[in-house]
Amino acid sequence: MNKRQIQARLIEKGSNFRRFALTHGYEPRTVTQAVQRWAGASTLPNGRLTFSILRDLSLAIGAEVLPGILADADADADADGLRQPTTTEEP
């Protein structure tokens, strides 16, 4: 996604980059810099803060800002034991 597409999705949700940043505990300028730098990229960022911003942004707009960022976040959560295993009980 490019910066304008991300911005349009935020507007559809009644938000913008500044509101998103403040509600998620980020500095507004840091969010805009992360989006400016990484929007449209095909690789994932190495920095933890940038990765967190883009992952949270993807969750907020309901689409991956970078290809694979949500799948990578799920894999990290599984490795850290943060996700609860899903169990299905038979009746």
N, C-alpha and C positions, 0 to 999 in steps of 0.2 A: 504494500500500500504506500502511496505517497502522502506527503504532509496534508494536502488538501482533502484527500479522501478520509484521513483520520479525523481531521477537523470537522468534516461534514457529518461523520458518524457521531462525534461528540455533540454536535449541535442537535442532531436528531434525538439524542438522549437528554437534551436540555442542559448541556454542559459546554465547557470550553476548556482549553489547556490550563488556564489559570485555576478554574474551579476544580478540575480534576486534580491538579497538583496539591492544592490546599486541603482537599478532602482526604487525600491519600498520604499526607505528611511529607510531600516533596516541595522543594523550592520551585516556583513557577518557571524561573529561567532555566533551571536544570532540565525540566521536562521539555521545554521548547528546544533546548540544545540537543537533547537525546533524539527527539523526533527529527530535527533538522539533519542530524548526522546519520541516523540509521534508517529512516523511512526509505523504502525501496531497496534496501540492501539484501543480499542473498545469504549473508553469513550472520551469525549471532554475535553480539558484543561480548567481550571478555570481562568487562567491569561488572561488579555485582549490583551497583546502584543503577546503572543504565539498564541492565538486564531486568531488574525488578520493576523499573519504570515501564519498560516496554511490555513486560508480562502483565502488569496491572492495567495498563492501557488496553491491551488486547482483551482482557477480561471485561473491562468497562464498556467497550464498544461491541463486544460479541463477535470479533473477528481477529485473526492473527495479523498483527502489525508486520511481523517478520515470519516467513515460512518456518514452521517447526518450533516456534517459541513456546507455545502452550504444551506441545508434546514433550519438549525438553524440560519444562517446568514440572510436568507430571513425573518424569523419570527421576528428576532430582528429589522430589518429595518422596517417591518410593524408596530411593536409596537411603534417605535420611530417616526413614521410618515415620514420616509426618502424616502420610495418608493412611487412613483406616482401611484394612482389607474389607472387601465387599463379600458378604456371604449370602447365599441363598438357601433358605430353608424349604425343604419339601413338605407339603401338607400331610 
